[in-house]
Amino acid sequence: MNHKFRVISLVVACLALIVTISVRAAEIGEGIRSLHSDITIQANGRVSVIERIEYNFPIKNQGFTRSLNAEFVNESGNKFTSVPHVSSVIDESGSAIKYSVGGGLLGGNNIVIGDTNNLFSGSKSFIISYEVDGILGYGADRDELSWDVTGAGWNGPLERVSAAVHLPDSVPPQSITVKCYTNLDEAAAQDCLAGRQGPVASFAGSGPIRVKVGWAPGLVDKMSAKSAGTTTSFDYRWLVSFILLFLVAGKLIFSKLRRKIK
């Protein structure tokens, strides 16, 4: 009996240890602790964004990549990517942090924060200021902003996400409509909070959210993708396929040459 009791106690203790370790690992894992986005729609159609991101680095790291889902379809049905115009990246003390826009072949709408000369560890706050052009939708009945607040490519859970969308004075508050979604295709349940106070729409969620704010048409200037200076999206899959094919062909040719030499 005592032996069985000791075995059961040992099993319970092991399970408790596993749970504790798992919880602790989740607490110190890399990823966003909170993200708040202040979005201002200007009367000329340009959109300004100021993001405050609290990011946790469990071990020393050179930084992270802020990936924006900034692909849109213009009135002609063509896809384009609005490249962010970044004005600054600073920490909570106001010190400038190095950044670059791009981040590789597929990263035209990525903001790469940090560099190898300045490693981060622990919980750090970053304030990112940028503008995006040509992203508003214009219709006969409603104009709107549909924006993926959290973006893509995050590792780990998003604990707290919030956003505030400020509209220009030309938009009557009573004409403003607000919605939020937890799925990019807007098909999921609206498991997030949305509200409005005056000309400001507010949103909050515990994970990825997309916000949609609408208002009466003709009150915000139209900034098309062409005049915004955005870049047409390009499908790089053919290029990746070509590179892979080139490498495979090169390997086969090299193997044949080796056999001939032998």
URGI-V405032 format. One record per residue. N is the residue number from 1. RES is the residue in three letters. OMEGA is omega as a letter, one per 40 degrees, with the letter a starting at -180 (999 if undefined). Layout:
BEGIN
n=(N | N)
res=(RES | RES)
omega=(OMEGA | OMEGA)
END
This chain:
BEGIN
n=(1 | 2 | 3 | 4 | 5 | 6 | 7 | 8 | 9 | 10 | 11 | 12 | 13 | 14 | 15 | 16 | 17 | 18 | 19 | 20 | 21 | 22 | 23 | 24 | 25 | 26 | 27 | 28 | 29 | 30 | 31 | 32 | 33 | 34 | 35 | 36 | 37 | 38 | 39 | 40 | 41 | 42 | 43 | 44 | 45 | 46 | 47 | 48 | 49 | 50 | 51 | 52 | 53 | 54 | 55 | 56 | 57 | 58 | 59 | 60 | 61 | 62 | 63 | 64 | 65 | 66 | 67 | 68 | 69 | 70 | 71 | 72 | 73 | 74 | 75 | 76 | 77 | 78 | 79 | 80 | 81 | 82 | 83 | 84 | 85 | 86 | 87 | 88 | 89 | 90 | 91 | 92 | 93 | 94 | 95 | 96 | 97 | 98 | 99 | 100 | 101 | 102 | 103 | 104 | 105 | 106 | 107 | 108 | 109 | 110 | 111 | 112 | 113 | 114 | 115 | 116 | 117 | 118 | 119 | 120 | 121 | 122 | 123 | 124 | 125 | 126 | 127 | 128 | 129 | 130 | 131 | 132 | 133 | 134 | 135 | 136 | 137 | 138 | 139 | 140 | 141 | 142 | 143 | 144 | 145 | 146 | 147 | 148 | 149 | 150 | 151 | 152 | 153 | 154 | 155 | 156 | 157 | 158 | 159 | 160 | 161 | 162 | 163 | 164 | 165 | 166 | 167 | 168 | 169 | 170 | 171 | 172 | 173 | 174 | 175 | 176 | 177 | 178 | 179 | 180 | 181 | 182 | 183 | 184 | 185 | 186 | 187 | 188 | 189 | 190 | 191 | 192 | 193 | 194 | 195 | 196 | 197 | 198 | 199 | 200 | 201 | 202 | 203 | 204 | 205 | 206 | 207 | 208 | 209 | 210 | 211 | 212 | 213 | 214 | 215 | 216 | 217 | 218 | 219 | 220 | 221 | 222 | 223 | 224 | 225 | 226 | 227 | 228 | 229 | 230 | 231 | 232 | 233 | 234 | 235 | 236 | 237 | 238 | 239 | 240 | 241 | 242 | 243 | 244 | 245 | 246 | 247 | 248 | 249 | 250 | 251 | 252 | 253 | 254 | 255 | 256 | 257 | 258 | 259 | 260 | 261 | 262)
res=(MET | ASN | HIS | LYS | PHE | ARG | VAL | ILE | SER | LEU | VAL | VAL | ALA | CYS | LEU | ALA | LEU | ILE | VAL | THR | ILE | SER | VAL | ARG | ALA | ALA | GLU | ILE | GLY | GLU | GLY | ILE | ARG | SER | LEU | HIS | SER | ASP | ILE | THR | ILE | GLN | ALA | ASN | GLY | ARG | VAL | SER | VAL | ILE | GLU | ARG | ILE | GLU | TYR | ASN | PHE | PRO | ILE | LYS | ASN | GLN | GLY | PHE | THR | ARG | SER | LEU | ASN | ALA | GLU | PHE | VAL | ASN | GLU | SER | GLY | ASN | LYS | PHE | THR | SER | VAL | PRO | HIS | VAL | SER | SER | VAL | ILE | ASP | GLU | SER | GLY | SER | ALA | ILE | LYS | TYR | SER | VAL | GLY | GLY | GLY | LEU | LEU | GLY | GLY | ASN | ASN | ILE | VAL | ILE | GLY | ASP | THR | ASN | ASN | LEU | PHE | SER | GLY | SER | LYS | SER | PHE | ILE | ILE | SER | TYR | GLU | VAL | ASP | GLY | ILE | LEU | GLY | TYR | GLY | ALA | ASP | ARG | ASP | GLU | LEU | SER | TRP | ASP | VAL | THR | GLY | ALA | GLY | TRP | ASN | GLY | PRO | LEU | GLU | ARG | VAL | SER | ALA | ALA | VAL | HIS | LEU | PRO | ASP | SER | VAL | PRO | PRO | GLN | SER | ILE | THR | VAL | LYS | CYS | TYR | THR | ASN | LEU | ASP | GLU | ALA | ALA | ALA | GLN | ASP | CYS | LEU | ALA | GLY | ARG | GLN | GLY | PRO | VAL | ALA | SER | PHE | ALA | GLY | SER | GLY | PRO | ILE | ARG | VAL | LYS | VAL | GLY | TRP | ALA | PRO | GLY | LEU | VAL | ASP | LYS | MET | SER | ALA | LYS | SER | ALA | GLY | THR | THR | THR | SER | PHE | ASP | TYR | ARG | TRP | LEU | VAL | SER | PHE | ILE | LEU | LEU | PHE | LEU | VAL | ALA | GLY | LYS | LEU | ILE | PHE | SER | LYS | LEU | ARG | ARG | LYS | ILE | LYS)
omega=(i | i | i | a | i | i | i | i | i | i | i | i | i | i | i | i | i | i | a | i | a | i | i | i | i | a | a | a | a | i | a | i | i | i | i | a | i | a | a | i | a | a | a | i | i | a | i | a | i | a | i | a | i | a | a | i | a | i | a | a | a | i | a | a | i | a | i | i | a | i | a | i | a | a | i | a | i | i | i | i | i | a | a | i | a | i | i | i | a | i | a | i | a | i | a | i | a | i | i | i | a | i | i | a | a | a | a | a | i | i | a | a | i | i | a | a | a | a | i | i | a | a | a | i | i | i | a | i | i | i | i | a | i | a | a | i | a | a | a | a | a | i | a | i | i | a | i | a | a | a | a | i | i | i | i | a | i | a | a | i | i | a | i | a | a | i | a | a | a | a | i | a | a | i | a | i | a | i | i | a | i | i | a | a | i | a | a | i | a | a | i | a | i | i | a | i | a | a | a | i | a | a | i | i | i | i | a | i | i | a | i | i | i | i | a | a | i | a | i | a | a | i | a | i | a | a | a | a | i | a | i | a | a | a | a | a | i | a | i | i | i | i | i | i | i | i | i | i | i | i | i | i | i | i | i | i | i | a | i | i | i | 999)
END
